[in-house]
Each structure stands twice: as structure tokens, then as C-alpha cells.
Amino acid sequence: MTEPDASLPRASRVRNELVAHLSTPLYRNGYALAMSGAATSALGIVYWMLAARLLPAEDVGEGSAAVATMILLSGFSQLNFRSALNRFLPVAGDRTRRLILTAYGFSLGAGLLLVFGFAFVVRSVAPSLAFLFETSEATVGFWIAVSAWSIFVLQDSALTGFRMAVLVPVENAVFSVAKIVALVALAAAVPAAAVFGSWFIAALLVVVPVNILLFRRLIPRNAAATRAGAFPLHPSTIGRFVTGDYVGSVFVEMSTSFLPAMVISIAGSTANAYFYMAWQIAYSLNLAIASMTTSLTVEASASIDNLAPLARAMLRHILRLFVPIVAVVILVAPLILGIIGQEYAEGGATTLRLLALAAVPFAVNAVFISVSRVRRRTRDIIVVQAAICVLVLGLSFFLLPSLGIAGVGVAWLAGQGLVCLALLATGLRSVLRVAAPGEGAGR
């Protein structure tokens, strides 16, 4: 990086440094992905506030259940091709189009099996959701919705893999605004279908133009830009990567989704209310960090010999950015939760502090996961995510009865922290040291 001109006024030097910083794809795309999540969350709050005002509680409940089921089945049907697109599109060359079509095809096929399989057992396992599959037409419609959502998610990864993550917050903002407009329009005409219908309509409105952009312009451009540095993408290579990363994602899902269920079963519903609010606030830090490391995966995949310096730069940047945020959350945790209610501040402040502090070791672990994806070492991903899962759930089970929900905070911090220390001593040690001249990572 060019040294700033000391003769310039301070304001000009700061502006030039900021422009140079944002011109670096590693940081620019990371900020774009983090901004996308923040904007989606903010507009999501507006959406649900409007839904609560415009619709009867029963319609909101059924609609939110339908949306949650759609997102859940879509998440499973994507088979973790999101990570595959991030990892391989920067070096896909002439196989760019085939890789995206493969991701779409497998996701649509898996969604078909999951939706119709779930429709077959829904009355036994989740009778409250049987209304989604009352007719064969409704079942087909629900599969179309799951498919649209899968493509909506995968196209974000395609844009990121093309190093065009700056389009992701724009796309998601358009989706969020369209969803609000559709909700208002449907609330008066078909209130029972307003929530689910608004998500479906908004997703379709975004999926169609974005995929036209992908297939007409961005795919040919990526194929041409990456042709010289492309390497063969055999089906076995993609299959091993997707399978390993998918297994790791299952452990992540277990270590996060099971915590509220464990809290409510051991400590009760009131304690879970305090925990869940603290968890949602703290975990937003983790999501932002994960977005930054996705940019690392893409940039390092495009320039794999620079993996180590890029990983060091990203880790330094994340810590410089998030350690002060964590410190602020720890200091003002009661004030943050007090916005929701004083009882939440009294019941959840300690837990929020512990969960927020865990974002620091989480950042180290997330960088390691990104490095492992670039190196295609999915076994390392599985080991790390399984270790965190076992530590978090095991410690939570033992600490909840004695420490209450703060015990879950201790478990989350200990799980992330112990794995972080292990990685600093082993898997990340070679990455964080300055590599010898000519040392490469290999494809």
C-alpha cells in the first residue's frame, strides 16, 4: 500500500486512506456482506412490526410458521453449495455456468424430496403445519417457494464468488422493501396468506432479474476473467467439498439451534426469553464476522498463494473492528437489554456479556474455517465445528442447573475459547507466522 502523502491536510489523508481501504476487495466485499445482514435485519424488524399491526395474531403465527418451514427446508436442500460457490467460482473458468447450474439443480432436486417427504409425515411430526399441504396444488406451490428461496440464497453466493458482493446489500434491500410493500397490499385482500405470500412474491421479484444479470453478463465475464488461472473442477472434487462442509454445518446448526430448546427444558420459558434476546443480540456479531471471512474465502481462492497474508490481514482487521464493539456491548449490556424491558436487563445482562466476549475467539475460529475452505480441508472444518458443538452443548447441560442462563454464556465462551487456543497452537500457527519466500498453499 502506498504511504500517505504527509504534505496533504489531515482530512485529505484520512479520506485517501479510507478510499484506498474500501478499494481493497478483501475489505470492500466483507463490509458489503456485513452491511447486507444489518440492513436485512433492520428492515425485517419493520416488516414484523407492520405484520403485527395489520394482521390478526393467528395469521401472523401461521404465516411466520410457513416462512420458518420454507427457510428450514431450503437450508437443508442447498446442500452447502453456498460455500462451494464462494470457494470455486473465483477459479472456475469455463466451468462457471456449469457450477452454478449444478448448485441450482441439486438444490431444486433436494428441495423436491424434502418438501414431498415432509408433506407425507407432517400430520405425525408437526400437525400444526399440515395447512401447508392440504392439497397437491398447495404442496407443489410450497416446493416452488422453497426452490425460489434456495435460488435467492445461492445467487448471493454467486455474486460473492464473482467478487461482486457490493450488489448483495442492494439486492437484499430491494427484497426487504418489496416484501413490506407486498405485505401491505396483501393484508387487505388475503390476510391469511399475506405473510407467506409477501415473502414468496418478493423473492420471485428479485430472483428473476438477478439471474438474468448472472447468466447474461456476470457468468461470461467471470469465465473469461478466471480462464487463465482455472483448475479442473471434477464432480468428485465438488462432491467431497460439499459433503464435508455440509457435515460441519450440521454441527453448527446443532450448537446454535439446540441452545434455546435446552434452556427452556431445563430453566423454563421465562429464562429462555431472557436468554434468547441476549443470544440474538450477541450472535449478530458472529454473523457479521462470518460475513467478513466469506470475503477472505473468495479473495484467497482467487489468489491462493497469498492465503496466509490475506488471512493475517483479515484477522487483524476483524479484531481491530470488533474488539471495541465487544467492549462497548460488555459495558452497556444492561442498557441494551433495558430497551426491551427492565426484567430482560436484570435477567440477561451477564449472559449477553459472556456471549459478546466469545465473539473474539469466534473470529479466530471463523478465519480458520475460511482458510480450511480455501485449502479444501473439510475434515479440519468438521473437527473444529464438532468440537465446538460438543463443548457448548455438554457444558451448557452441566452448567445450566447451577448457573442458570449465564451457564450457557460460560459454555459458549469456553467452547469458542478452547478451540481458539488449540487452533492458535496448531492449525493456524503456520498461517499467522510470516511465510518463507516461495512458500505456497497449493490449490
C-alpha positions as CSV (number, residue, x, y, z in Angstrom):
1,M,0.0,0.0,0.0
2,T,1.3,3.4,-0.9
3,E,2.3,5.6,2.1
4,P,0.0,8.6,2.6
5,D,1.4,12.0,1.4
6,A,2.4,13.8,4.6
7,S,2.1,17.2,2.9
8,L,-1.7,16.8,2.5
9,P,-4.1,18.2,5.1
10,R,-5.1,15.6,7.7
11,A,-8.7,15.4,6.4
12,S,-7.4,14.7,2.9
13,R,-5.0,12.0,4.1
14,V,-7.8,10.3,6.1
15,R,-10.1,10.4,3.1
16,N,-7.5,9.0,0.8
17,E,-6.7,6.2,3.3
18,L,-10.4,5.4,3.5
19,V,-10.8,5.3,-0.3
20,A,-7.7,3.0,-0.5
21,H,-9.1,0.8,2.2
22,L,-12.5,0.4,0.6
23,S,-10.9,-0.2,-2.8
24,T,-9.3,-3.4,-1.5
25,P,-11.7,-6.2,-2.5
26,L,-10.9,-8.2,0.7
27,Y,-12.4,-5.4,2.9
28,R,-14.9,-3.9,0.5
29,N,-16.7,-7.2,-0.1
30,G,-16.6,-8.1,3.6
31,Y,-18.2,-4.8,4.5
32,A,-20.8,-5.3,1.8
33,L,-21.8,-8.7,3.2
34,A,-21.9,-7.4,6.7
35,M,-24.0,-4.4,5.6
36,S,-26.4,-6.7,3.8
37,G,-27.1,-8.6,7.0
38,A,-27.5,-5.4,9.0
39,A,-29.9,-3.9,6.5
40,T,-31.9,-7.1,6.2
41,S,-32.3,-7.3,10.0
42,A,-33.3,-3.7,10.4
43,L,-35.9,-3.9,7.6
44,G,-37.0,-7.2,9.0
45,I,-37.9,-5.6,12.3
46,V,-40.0,-3.0,10.3
47,Y,-41.7,-5.8,8.4
48,W,-42.8,-7.8,11.5
49,M,-44.0,-4.6,13.3
50,L,-46.2,-3.9,10.3
51,A,-47.4,-7.5,10.2
52,A,-48.4,-7.3,13.9
53,R,-50.4,-4.1,13.3
54,L,-52.1,-5.1,10.0
55,L,-52.9,-8.8,10.6
56,P,-54.6,-10.9,13.3
57,A,-52.2,-12.7,15.6
58,E,-53.4,-16.0,14.2
59,D,-52.5,-15.1,10.7
60,V,-49.1,-13.8,11.8
61,G,-48.5,-17.0,13.6
62,E,-49.4,-19.3,10.7
63,G,-47.5,-17.1,8.2
64,S,-44.4,-17.0,10.3
65,A,-44.5,-20.8,10.8
66,A,-44.8,-21.2,7.0
67,V,-41.9,-18.9,6.4
68,A,-39.7,-20.6,9.0
69,T,-40.5,-24.0,7.5
70,M,-39.7,-22.7,4.0
71,I,-36.3,-21.4,5.2
72,L,-35.5,-24.6,7.1
73,L,-36.3,-26.9,4.2
74,S,-34.5,-24.6,1.8
75,G,-31.4,-24.5,4.1
76,F,-31.2,-28.3,4.1
77,S,-31.8,-28.5,0.3
78,Q,-29.0,-26.1,-0.5
79,L,-26.5,-28.9,0.5
80,N,-24.0,-26.2,1.4
81,F,-23.4,-25.2,-2.2
82,R,-23.1,-21.7,-0.9
83,S,-19.6,-22.4,0.3
84,A,-18.8,-24.3,-2.9
85,L,-19.7,-21.3,-5.0
86,N,-17.6,-19.0,-2.8
87,R,-14.7,-21.3,-3.0
88,F,-14.7,-22.4,-6.6
89,L,-16.2,-19.6,-8.7
90,P,-13.0,-17.5,-8.4
91,V,-11.2,-20.3,-10.3
92,A,-14.0,-21.8,-12.3
93,G,-13.1,-20.5,-15.8
94,D,-15.2,-22.1,-18.5
95,R,-17.0,-24.2,-15.9
96,T,-18.6,-21.2,-14.2
97,R,-22.0,-21.7,-15.8
98,R,-22.0,-25.5,-15.1
99,L,-21.0,-25.0,-11.5
100,I,-23.9,-22.6,-10.9
101,L,-26.4,-24.8,-12.7
102,T,-25.2,-27.8,-10.7
103,A,-25.8,-25.9,-7.4
104,Y,-29.3,-24.9,-8.6
105,G,-30.1,-28.3,-9.9
106,F,-29.1,-30.3,-6.8
107,S,-30.8,-27.8,-4.6
108,L,-34.1,-27.9,-6.5
109,G,-34.0,-31.7,-6.5
110,A,-33.2,-32.0,-2.8
111,G,-36.0,-29.5,-2.1
112,L,-38.4,-31.6,-4.1
113,L,-37.6,-34.7,-2.0
114,L,-37.7,-32.8,1.3
115,V,-40.9,-31.0,0.6
116,F,-42.9,-34.0,-0.5
117,G,-41.3,-36.2,2.2
118,F,-42.2,-33.6,4.8
119,A,-45.8,-33.4,3.4
120,F,-46.0,-37.2,3.8
121,V,-45.2,-37.1,7.5
122,V,-46.3,-33.6,8.6
123,R,-49.5,-34.8,10.3
124,S,-47.5,-37.1,12.5
125,V,-44.5,-34.9,13.3
126,A,-45.9,-31.3,13.0
127,P,-49.7,-31.3,12.7
128,S,-49.8,-27.5,13.2
129,L,-48.1,-27.2,9.7
130,A,-50.5,-29.5,7.9
131,F,-52.3,-26.5,6.4
132,L,-49.3,-26.0,4.1
133,F,-50.0,-29.3,2.4
134,E,-53.8,-29.5,2.3
135,T,-53.9,-30.1,-1.4
136,S,-51.5,-31.4,-4.0
137,E,-51.5,-27.9,-5.6
138,A,-50.6,-26.3,-2.2
139,T,-47.7,-28.8,-1.9
140,V,-46.4,-28.0,-5.3
141,G,-46.7,-24.3,-4.6
142,F,-44.8,-24.7,-1.4
143,W,-42.0,-26.5,-3.3
144,I,-41.8,-23.7,-5.7
145,A,-41.5,-21.3,-2.8
146,V,-38.7,-23.4,-1.3
147,S,-37.0,-23.5,-4.7
148,A,-37.2,-19.7,-5.1
149,W,-35.8,-19.2,-1.7
150,S,-32.9,-21.6,-2.4
151,I,-32.0,-19.8,-5.6
152,F,-32.3,-16.4,-3.8
153,V,-29.7,-17.6,-1.3
154,L,-27.4,-19.3,-3.8
155,Q,-27.4,-16.3,-6.1
156,D,-25.9,-14.2,-3.2
157,S,-23.1,-16.7,-3.0
158,A,-22.7,-16.5,-6.8
159,L,-22.4,-12.7,-6.6
160,T,-19.9,-13.0,-3.8
161,G,-17.9,-15.6,-5.7
162,F,-17.7,-13.2,-8.6
163,R,-16.3,-10.7,-6.2
164,M,-19.4,-8.6,-6.7
165,A,-20.6,-8.6,-3.1
166,V,-21.4,-4.9,-3.3
167,L,-24.5,-6.0,-5.2
168,V,-25.7,-8.2,-2.3
169,P,-26.9,-5.4,0.1
170,V,-28.7,-3.7,-2.8
171,E,-30.4,-7.0,-3.8
172,N,-31.4,-7.8,-0.2
173,A,-32.6,-4.2,0.4
174,V,-34.8,-4.4,-2.7
175,F,-36.2,-7.8,-1.5
176,S,-36.9,-6.4,2.0
177,V,-38.7,-3.3,0.7
178,A,-40.7,-5.4,-1.8
179,K,-41.7,-7.7,1.0
180,I,-43.0,-4.8,3.0
181,V,-45.0,-3.4,0.0
182,A,-46.4,-6.9,-0.8
183,L,-47.4,-7.4,2.9
184,V,-49.4,-4.1,2.9
185,A,-51.1,-4.9,-0.4
186,L,-52.0,-8.5,0.6
187,A,-53.1,-7.6,4.2
188,A,-56.3,-6.1,2.9
189,A,-57.1,-8.7,0.2
190,V,-55.9,-12.0,1.6
191,P,-54.8,-11.6,5.2
192,A,-54.4,-15.3,5.8
193,A,-51.8,-15.5,3.0
194,A,-50.2,-12.1,3.5
195,V,-47.1,-13.1,5.4
196,F,-46.1,-16.1,3.3
197,G,-47.3,-14.5,0.1
198,S,-45.2,-11.4,0.6
199,W,-42.0,-13.4,1.1
200,F,-42.8,-15.5,-2.0
201,I,-43.6,-12.6,-4.2
202,A,-40.6,-10.5,-3.1
203,A,-38.2,-13.5,-3.6
204,L,-39.5,-14.0,-7.2
205,L,-39.2,-10.3,-8.0
206,V,-35.5,-10.4,-7.1
207,V,-34.6,-13.9,-8.4
208,V,-35.7,-13.2,-12.0
209,P,-33.7,-10.0,-12.7
210,V,-30.6,-11.1,-10.7
211,N,-30.4,-14.4,-12.6
212,I,-30.8,-12.6,-15.9
213,L,-27.8,-10.4,-14.9
214,L,-25.9,-13.5,-13.8
215,F,-26.4,-15.6,-16.9
216,R,-26.2,-12.8,-19.5
217,R,-23.3,-10.8,-18.1
218,L,-21.6,-11.9,-15.0
219,I,-21.1,-15.6,-15.8
220,P,-19.4,-14.9,-19.2
221,R,-17.3,-12.2,-17.6
222,N,-16.2,-14.5,-14.8
223,A,-15.4,-17.3,-17.2
224,A,-13.2,-15.0,-19.2
225,A,-11.5,-13.4,-16.2
226,T,-10.7,-16.7,-14.5
227,R,-9.9,-18.9,-17.5
228,A,-6.1,-18.4,-17.2
229,G,-6.0,-19.4,-13.6
230,A,-8.7,-22.1,-13.6
231,F,-8.2,-25.6,-12.5
232,P,-10.3,-28.7,-13.3
233,L,-13.5,-28.9,-11.3
234,H,-14.2,-32.6,-11.3
235,P,-17.5,-33.7,-9.8
236,S,-15.6,-35.7,-7.1
237,T,-13.8,-32.5,-6.0
238,I,-17.1,-30.6,-5.6
239,G,-18.8,-33.6,-4.0
240,R,-16.1,-34.1,-1.4
241,F,-16.1,-30.4,-0.6
242,V,-19.8,-30.1,-0.3
243,T,-20.2,-33.2,1.7
244,G,-17.6,-32.3,4.3
245,D,-18.7,-28.7,4.6
246,Y,-22.3,-29.8,4.9
247,V,-21.4,-32.2,7.8
248,G,-19.7,-29.3,9.5
249,S,-22.7,-27.1,9.1
250,V,-24.9,-29.7,10.8
251,F,-22.7,-29.3,13.9
252,V,-23.0,-25.5,13.7
253,E,-26.8,-25.8,13.4
254,M,-26.9,-28.1,16.4
255,S,-24.7,-25.9,18.6
256,T,-26.9,-22.9,17.9
257,S,-30.4,-24.2,17.4
258,F,-30.4,-26.6,20.4
259,L,-29.5,-24.0,22.9
260,P,-32.9,-22.3,23.3
261,A,-34.6,-25.8,23.5
262,M,-32.1,-26.8,26.2
263,V,-32.7,-23.6,28.2
264,I,-36.5,-23.9,28.1
265,S,-36.4,-27.6,29.1
266,I,-34.0,-27.1,32.0
267,A,-34.6,-23.5,33.1
268,G,-38.1,-22.7,31.9
269,S,-39.8,-20.4,29.4
270,T,-39.1,-17.2,31.3
271,A,-35.4,-17.9,31.5
272,N,-35.4,-18.8,27.8
273,A,-37.0,-15.4,27.0
274,Y,-34.1,-13.6,28.7
275,F,-31.5,-15.9,27.1
276,Y,-33.0,-15.7,23.6
277,M,-32.9,-11.9,23.5
278,A,-29.3,-11.9,24.7
279,W,-28.4,-14.6,22.2
280,Q,-29.9,-12.7,19.2
281,I,-28.0,-9.6,20.0
282,A,-24.7,-11.3,20.6
283,Y,-25.0,-13.7,17.7
284,S,-25.4,-10.8,15.3
285,L,-21.7,-10.0,16.0
286,N,-20.8,-13.6,14.9
287,L,-22.9,-13.3,11.7
288,A,-21.0,-10.0,10.8
289,I,-17.7,-11.7,11.5
290,A,-18.7,-14.7,9.4
291,S,-19.6,-12.3,6.5
292,M,-16.1,-10.8,6.6
293,T,-14.5,-14.2,6.5
294,T,-16.6,-15.1,3.4
295,S,-14.7,-12.4,1.6
296,L,-11.5,-14.0,2.8
297,T,-12.6,-17.3,1.2
298,V,-13.3,-15.7,-2.1
299,E,-10.2,-13.5,-2.3
300,A,-7.8,-16.2,-1.2
301,S,-9.4,-18.7,-3.6
302,A,-8.7,-16.2,-6.4
303,S,-5.1,-15.7,-5.2
304,I,-4.2,-18.9,-3.3
305,D,-0.5,-18.2,-2.9
306,N,-1.5,-15.1,-0.9
307,L,-3.7,-17.1,1.5
308,A,-1.5,-16.6,4.6
309,P,-1.0,-12.8,4.3
310,L,-4.7,-12.4,3.4
311,A,-5.7,-14.4,6.4
312,R,-3.5,-12.4,8.7
313,A,-4.8,-9.1,7.3
314,M,-8.4,-10.2,7.7
315,L,-7.9,-11.4,11.3
316,R,-6.1,-8.2,12.3
317,H,-8.9,-6.2,10.6
318,I,-11.7,-8.1,12.3
319,L,-10.1,-7.8,15.7
320,R,-9.4,-4.1,15.3
321,L,-13.0,-3.6,14.2
322,F,-14.9,-5.9,16.6
323,V,-12.9,-5.8,19.9
324,P,-14.1,-2.2,20.6
325,I,-17.6,-3.2,19.7
326,V,-17.5,-6.2,22.1
327,A,-16.1,-3.9,24.8
328,V,-19.0,-1.5,24.4
329,V,-21.6,-4.3,24.5
330,I,-20.0,-5.6,27.7
331,L,-20.1,-2.1,29.3
332,V,-23.7,-1.2,28.3
333,A,-25.3,-4.7,28.2
334,P,-28.0,-3.7,30.8
335,L,-28.9,-0.6,28.8
336,I,-29.2,-2.6,25.6
337,L,-31.5,-5.2,27.1
338,G,-33.3,-2.5,29.1
339,I,-34.7,-1.2,25.8
340,I,-36.7,-4.5,25.6
341,G,-37.6,-4.4,29.3
342,Q,-36.0,-4.0,32.7
343,E,-36.6,-7.6,33.5
344,Y,-34.5,-8.6,30.5
345,A,-31.7,-6.3,31.7
346,E,-31.7,-7.9,35.1
347,G,-32.1,-11.5,33.8
348,G,-29.8,-11.4,30.8
349,A,-27.0,-8.8,31.1
350,T,-24.4,-11.2,32.4
351,T,-25.3,-13.7,29.7
352,L,-25.1,-11.0,27.0
353,R,-21.6,-10.0,28.2
354,L,-20.3,-13.6,28.1
355,L,-21.8,-14.3,24.7
356,A,-20.4,-11.0,23.3
357,L,-16.9,-11.7,24.7
358,A,-17.0,-15.0,22.8
359,A,-17.0,-13.1,19.5
360,V,-13.2,-12.6,19.9
361,P,-12.3,-16.3,19.8
362,F,-15.1,-16.9,17.3
363,A,-13.3,-14.6,14.9
364,V,-10.1,-16.7,15.1
365,N,-12.1,-19.9,14.6
366,A,-14.0,-18.3,11.6
367,V,-10.7,-17.3,10.0
368,F,-9.5,-20.9,10.4
369,I,-12.7,-22.3,8.8
370,S,-12.2,-19.9,5.9
371,V,-8.6,-21.0,5.5
372,S,-9.7,-24.6,5.5
373,R,-12.3,-24.0,2.8
374,V,-9.7,-22.4,0.6
375,R,-7.4,-25.4,1.2
376,R,-10.3,-27.8,0.7
377,R,-9.6,-29.4,4.1
378,T,-13.1,-30.2,5.0
379,R,-12.0,-32.7,7.6
380,D,-10.5,-29.9,9.6
381,I,-13.8,-28.0,9.3
382,I,-15.7,-31.0,10.7
383,V,-13.3,-31.5,13.6
384,V,-13.4,-27.8,14.6
385,Q,-17.2,-27.4,14.4
386,A,-17.9,-30.8,16.0
387,A,-15.5,-29.8,18.9
388,I,-17.3,-26.5,19.5
389,C,-20.7,-28.3,19.3
390,V,-19.8,-30.9,21.9
391,L,-18.2,-28.4,24.2
392,V,-21.0,-25.9,24.1
393,L,-23.9,-28.4,24.4
394,G,-22.1,-30.5,27.0
395,L,-21.0,-27.6,29.2
396,S,-24.4,-25.9,28.9
397,F,-26.1,-29.1,30.1
398,F,-24.0,-29.3,33.2
399,L,-23.9,-25.5,34.0
400,L,-27.5,-24.5,33.4
401,P,-28.9,-26.1,36.6
402,S,-26.3,-24.3,38.8
403,L,-25.6,-21.0,37.0
404,G,-28.8,-20.5,35.1
405,I,-28.6,-19.0,31.6
406,A,-25.3,-17.4,32.5
407,G,-24.0,-21.0,32.4
408,V,-24.8,-21.1,28.6
409,G,-22.8,-17.9,28.2
410,V,-19.9,-19.6,30.0
411,A,-20.3,-22.7,27.9
412,W,-20.3,-20.7,24.6
413,L,-17.3,-18.6,25.7
414,A,-15.4,-21.7,26.8
415,G,-16.2,-23.7,23.7
416,Q,-15.1,-21.0,21.4
417,G,-12.1,-20.1,23.6
418,L,-10.7,-23.6,24.0
419,V,-10.9,-24.3,20.3
420,C,-9.4,-20.9,19.5
421,L,-6.4,-21.7,21.8
422,A,-6.0,-25.1,20.2
423,L,-6.0,-23.6,16.7
424,L,-3.5,-20.9,17.6
425,A,-1.2,-23.6,18.8
426,T,-1.7,-26.0,15.8
427,G,-3.7,-25.3,12.6
428,L,-3.4,-21.5,12.5
429,R,0.2,-21.4,13.7
430,S,1.7,-21.7,10.2
431,V,-0.8,-19.2,8.8
432,L,-0.2,-16.5,11.3
433,R,3.6,-16.6,11.0
434,V,5.2,-14.8,8.1
435,A,5.8,-17.4,5.4
436,A,9.2,-18.1,4.0
437,P,9.8,-16.7,0.4
438,G,8.4,-19.0,-2.2
439,E,6.1,-20.9,0.3
440,G,2.8,-21.6,-1.4
441,A,-0.5,-23.1,-0.2
442,G,-1.2,-25.2,-3.3
443,R,-4.6,-25.5,-5.0
